Amino acid sequence: MEFTTDDVFAKVRRMIGDEVEPYRWEDEELRDNLQLALKRLNVRVPVTRYVGNDVVDYTELPDETDAPIPVDAKHEEGLVYYVVYLCYSKDDPDTSNAELANAYLAKAERLMV
């Protein structure tokens, strides 16, 4: 099953409690974090660098947020957790957010296999 940038954003926003506008994390910031998550996935799971039959330097997000991301859907949860980790890392001077960031990083790393 496919997933989109919008799917990831909705899950991330629900997890970080950012579902009411004005958003604390703008879509562009979440998009940047998702692109970083894809780069991390490409390092941890090199087969994700294959798009079709072509090898790419890294998987790039489609321009349209409702277009499918060219990665197997089994990696969606790991990508979501990594984006959540990056969001909480923004607030890591807050002890509880630092702990949450580390927890979500550990979850993401376990799922990126």
N, C-alpha and C positions, 0 to 999 in steps of 0.2 A: 504494500500500500504506500502511496506517495504522501509526502507532507510538504508544506509550504512555509515560507517566512512568516506569514500571518499565523499559521498554526503554532509555530515556535513562540512568537511574540505573545500570543494569548496564554500559553502555558507559563511562560516566564512571568508575565504580569500577574497572573494568579498566584504564583509561588512567592513573589516578592511583595505582594499586596499593593500593586500599582495599577489598579483597574479603573480608577476614577480620574477623569481629566480635571485640571491639567496634570499630565503625567510627570512624575519625578524623572523618569528616564524616557527621553524622547525616542521616537522610532529610529532616528538616525544613529543614536548611541547604541540602541539594541542591535541594529543592523551591523554596526562596526564590531560589537561583541560577538555576534553570530558568525561574522566572517573570521574573527580570531578563533572561535570554537572550531570552525571547519578546518582552519590551518592546523590546529592542534590535533584534530582527528586524522588529518592526512599524515601527520608525523607518527602517530600511534598505530594507525591502521593503514599502511601504505596502499592497499588495494583500493581504498576510497579515492585515490588519485586517478583512477581509470574512469573516464566519462565516455560511455560507449566503448569503442575500441581504442580510444586515444588516451595517452598518458599526459596529464597536465601538471604544471608546477604546484597548483593548489586548486581546490574546488571553489569556483566563484559563485556567489549568490546570483540568481536571476534578477533582472531589473524590476520585474513585476512581483509584488509581494504575494500574489495569489498563484504564481507559477511554481511548479514542483521543483524542489531542490534536488539536484542530481546525485543523491546519496541514498543508499539502502535505508529504508524506514526503520530498521532495527537500531540505527544510530541516533534516531531523533531524541530519545530520552537523555542520552549522554550529552548531546549538543545543548539541550535545554538546561541541564544541570551546570554545564560549563558557562553558559551565558548568565545563569543565576549567580554562579561563583564570581564572575567578573563584575556583576552589579553590586554584590555585597562587598567585594574588594574595594570598591570606591569609598565605602564607609568603614574600612577596617580599623581606624583608630577607635571606633566604638567596639568594645570588647565582645559584645554579643554578636555583632555583625562579622567580626573577624572569625569567631567560632563557626558561624553559619557559612561563611565563605570557605573555610577549610573543609567543613562537612560536605558541601556541594562539590568542591574540587575532588575530594576522595570518591564520591559517588560517580562523578563524570569519568574519572580515570579508570574506575572499575568497569564501567560500561563501554569505554572506548577500546574494545578488543576485537 
